[in-house]
Amino acid sequence: MIEGIHRQYLEAGADIIETNTFNAQAISLGDYGMESLALRDCKGGCGMWSPGSGSRHGGAAGSSLLVAGAIGADDEDDVDFDGRK
């Protein structure tokens, strides 16, 4: 389903698609004891468009496809960036 939606965007001329990986990062997944799956989920989210995956861009000849990973926000409210919250 997701690949079909992406393909429609590419056929309409898009050169960037976004992965379906929002909140697939260790902090959010850690709430469910699943933080070890973060890398697998992120790779899986963009894997259908990686070289050698069998998927083709479908855009104009010679055009490039960029895959933008969606990281999403974490649910931590106590993150300290150099003393700033």
C-alpha positions as CSV (number, residue, x, y, z in Angstrom):
1,M,0.0,0.0,0.0
2,I,2.7,2.5,1.0
3,E,4.8,1.7,-2.1
4,G,1.7,2.3,-4.3
5,I,1.2,5.7,-2.7
6,H,4.9,6.6,-3.1
7,R,4.8,5.4,-6.7
8,Q,1.9,7.7,-7.5
9,Y,3.9,10.7,-6.2
10,L,6.9,9.7,-8.2
11,E,4.9,9.3,-11.4
12,A,3.5,12.8,-10.8
13,G,7.1,14.1,-10.7
14,A,8.2,14.0,-7.1
15,D,11.9,13.4,-6.5
16,I,11.6,13.0,-2.7
17,I,9.6,10.5,-0.7
18,E,9.3,10.2,3.0
19,T,9.6,6.9,4.9
20,N,6.9,5.7,7.2
21,T,9.2,5.6,10.2
22,F,7.7,8.3,12.5
23,N,8.6,7.4,16.1
24,A,10.7,4.4,15.0
25,Q,13.5,5.5,17.2
26,A,14.9,4.0,20.4
27,I,13.5,6.5,22.9
28,S,9.9,6.1,21.8
29,L,10.2,2.3,21.2
30,G,11.8,2.0,24.7
31,D,8.4,2.7,26.3
32,Y,7.4,-0.7,25.0
33,G,10.7,-2.5,25.6
34,M,11.3,-2.5,21.8
35,E,14.2,-0.1,21.5
36,S,16.3,-2.9,19.9
37,L,14.0,-2.8,16.9
38,A,14.7,0.9,16.0
39,L,17.4,0.3,13.4
40,R,15.5,-2.6,11.8
41,D,12.3,-0.5,11.5
42,C,14.1,2.5,10.1
43,K,16.0,0.4,7.5
44,G,12.7,-1.4,6.6
45,G,11.0,1.9,6.1
46,C,13.3,2.9,3.4
47,G,14.4,-0.5,2.2
48,M,11.9,-0.7,-0.7
49,W,13.6,2.2,-2.3
50,S,17.2,1.2,-1.7
51,P,19.5,0.2,-4.6
52,G,19.0,-3.4,-5.5
53,S,15.6,-3.6,-3.9
54,G,13.9,-4.2,-7.3
55,S,11.9,-1.0,-7.0
56,R,12.4,1.6,-9.7
57,H,12.1,5.4,-9.4
58,G,9.6,5.9,-12.2
59,G,10.5,9.5,-12.6
60,A,12.0,11.4,-15.5
61,A,15.0,9.7,-17.1
62,G,18.2,10.7,-15.3
63,S,16.4,12.1,-12.3
64,S,17.4,11.2,-8.7
65,L,15.3,9.8,-5.9
66,L,15.8,11.1,-2.4
67,V,14.4,9.2,0.5
68,A,13.8,11.4,3.6
69,G,13.6,9.5,6.8
70,A,10.8,10.6,9.2
71,I,12.3,10.6,12.7
72,G,9.4,12.1,14.7
73,A,9.6,13.5,18.2
74,D,10.4,11.5,21.2
75,D,8.3,11.5,24.3
76,E,11.1,12.6,26.7
77,D,10.5,16.0,28.3
78,D,13.8,16.0,30.3
79,V,16.3,16.0,27.5
80,D,19.2,18.3,28.4
81,F,21.1,19.9,25.5
82,D,24.1,21.5,27.1
83,G,22.2,22.7,30.1
84,R,19.1,23.8,28.1
85,K,15.8,22.1,28.2
